Amino acid sequence: MADTPKASRRPRAETPRGFRDYFGAEVTERKAMLDRIAEVYHRYGFDPLETSAVETVEALGKFLPDVDRPNEGVFGWQEENTGSGGDWLALRYDLTAPLARVAAQYRNDLPTPYRRYAMGPVWRNEKPGPGRFRQFYQCDADTVGASSVAADAEICAMLADALEAVGIERGDYVVKVNNRKVLNGVLEVACIADDDVRTRGIVLRAIDKIDRLGPEGVRALLGKGRKDESGDITEGAGLDHGAIAMMLAFAMPDAARSGFVMQDERGQNLDLSLREILHLSQVGKEGLDELDEIIRLVRAQGYDEDRIRMDTSVVRGLGYYTGPVYEAELTFEILDEKGRKRQFGSVAGGGRYDDLVKRFTGQAVPATGVSIGVDRLLAALHAKGRAGSATPGPVVVTVMDRDRMADYMAMVGALRQAGIRAEMYLGNPKNFGNQLKYADKRGSPIAVIQGANEAARGVVILKDLILGARISAGASLEEWKSRPAQVEIPLADLVPATRRMLEP
């Protein structure tokens, strides 16, 4: 007996783990927000740039935190080739590494300095979690070829302007500025050698998690290590008590304003200024001087401490930063999943990366830039009530008679040519109730109706679906009388009557 062939299994209709789909209103909101940010960047003299989503792994480099191999943390594959094999390719994990390649590849054609902004999706092959996706949008702005920290000051000012342009009010955000050179000076004072890449990396990542893990969580990472709620153990830096105390003092938010308080081995507090801590570190003092200059420049433009200020807890997790680093933190409160109040947190970050282009050219090329987490910023706007309002759908021209499709198409065409978003119902016109249900699901403000009787008299009916919904929900009699939910108009008045009905 012959084997019965097995039926092929149907594919599961679900998004891959760590990915998500974006529908109409979400895409529209994101585009509107990015357009406002682009206006700010354009005003500052930055030009748009679109790079390939795919780069060679060699060009991307190894800069992602918490990974050990060049192609770990990215979605990569090897090109098929004969002989010794093809290049390893990967989806970009951010928009900065591709910029470094562009700056090197087109260095003879681009102006110096080169100001650019870029917006688009990036991909990271990391463990997904609540609110943490493997594909997400970024919005970057960078200046390549300017060594002056005036470029960093400009980026910080532009970031503040962009936040306000999308609806984050003053008082609800602060741009915090630090300098990797200052951190390097503290590491030097703590006797952590420059060539101890492992320890320095663990320290950087630990300090960068101060907001999420708190002082004790960071203390554990700076020491022997930390076990998380799932039981996973993260390796620690193995620092001694004095080095841990110095790093914790440095990492505490607003320490630069309130003073650095360290505890000695007996638990006694030591109050020191940052310059006192770094008085024997040349690189640390250089970093402090650069920070002072950035603050002086932003103050000259009218950005006070409530908008842009120094904060030594800002570290940034990526490994390519060489100087000033900055983050935009939203300071208003939201409720977490357990109903507890907390600040919204960071929505953007960046810094100076003077060695990134050098990987390609062998010559130092200064650069600095910032990246906005698009999904995070959109979530913040929703939390503030500045986004999420329903986007009106199209005016729907209903179909009452299959033989008069050309007439309905002519109505749709007239509305569209007048700049009014419109569509004709393309489903089965037999059940008129289904057409109105479709219009409701589309969020349509108006349904255009013309049966045989209306066509013979040269009129159409405009049904105000928004007002109709409000009437069914209990609108007043006066409101209904002043603006009835359904009117009959001459066909020649379709466009002006529709415009009037669409007015708020």
Buried (B, 14 or more C-beta within 10 A) or exposed (E): EEEEEEEEEEEEEEEEEBEEEEEEBBEEBBEEBBEBBBEBBEEBEBEEBEBEEBBBBBBBBBBBBEBEEBBEBBBBBEEEEEEEEEEBBBBBBBBBBBBBBBBBEEBEEBEEBBBBBBBBEBBBBBEBEEEEBBBBBBBBBBBBBBBBBEBBBBBBBBBBBBBBBBBBEEEBBBBBBBBBBBBBBBBBBBEBEEEBEEBBBBBBBBBBBBBEBEEEBBBBBBBEBBEEEEEEEBEBBBBEEBBBBBBBBBBBBBBBEEEBBBBEEEEEEBEBEBEEBBEEBEBBBBBBEBBEBBBEBBEEEEBEEEBBBBBBBBBBBBBBBBBBBBBBBBEBEBEEEEEEEEEBBBBBBBBBBBBBBBBBEEEEBBBBBBBBBBBBBBBBBEBBEBBBEEEBBBBBBBBBEEEBEEBBEBBBEBBBEEEBEBBBBEEEBEEBEEBBEBBBEBBBBBBBBBBEEBBEEEBBBBBBBBBBEBBEEEBEEEEBEEBEBEBEBEBEEBBEBBEEBBEE
